[in-house]
Amino acid sequence: MRKIVVLTFVSLDGVMQAPGGPEEDTSGGFRYGGWTAPYFDEFSGNIMGEQMGMPFDLLLGRKTYDIFAAYWPKQDASLQPTVPFNNATKYVVSGSSPKLDWEKSVLIDGDVAAKLKELKQQDGPMLQVHGSGNLVQTLLKNDLVDELWLKTFPLTLGNGKRLFAEGTMPAAFELMESKTSPSGVIFANYKKAGEVQTGSLV
């Protein structure tokens, strides 16, 4: 069985929109694109390298796929994560019929939740989800996320697309590992741990 692992850059107030650059996603008038850049350092790069260095396929929304497909095939093959990104099978979730020119790309449409449940039952490496804000909401609403690998940055953005938007299923997670970079970024990996438990502190 394959795991779906969501790798997300997120602000203290839960925003995941446009972490990579000013023009990445300006929808809704978002003007803080590239908010992760001032905090990246060698420590952060090493952790990202570890996460990209293990076997994985990609599960992407169409917008993130378009961004990746326009960038990674043109990069130096000696640079991490060029090789694993290009070699991975790219499963692309879209309600339209996009042109999938990037090698080893597979369209997932129709009943997305059902098809992803089938995909999880197959043999293969983990399915890493990068960016893909709308897809992440679909995964959370349908209880399809096995692990969250979060990178929490020490800033608030006020508005923007949220990691945990309306419709997120109540669920408990167990902390697997956490590290903090010199710039204050918290790298924390969580795995699904069943239903939410309640009780009294008194």
Secondary structure as UniProt FT lines:
FT   STRAND          4..11
FT   TURN            12..13
FT   TURN            22..23
FT   HELIX           27..29
FT   TURN            33..36
FT   HELIX           37..39
FT   HELIX           42..52
FT   STRAND          56..61
FT   HELIX           62..71
FT   HELIX           72..74
FT   TURN            77..78
FT   TURN            80..81
FT   HELIX           82..87
FT   STRAND          90..93
FT   STRAND          105..108
FT   HELIX           112..120
FT   STRAND          126..130
FT   HELIX           133..141
FT   TURN            142..143
FT   STRAND          147..153
FT   TURN            166..167
FT   STRAND          173..180
FT   TURN            182..183
FT   STRAND          186..192
//
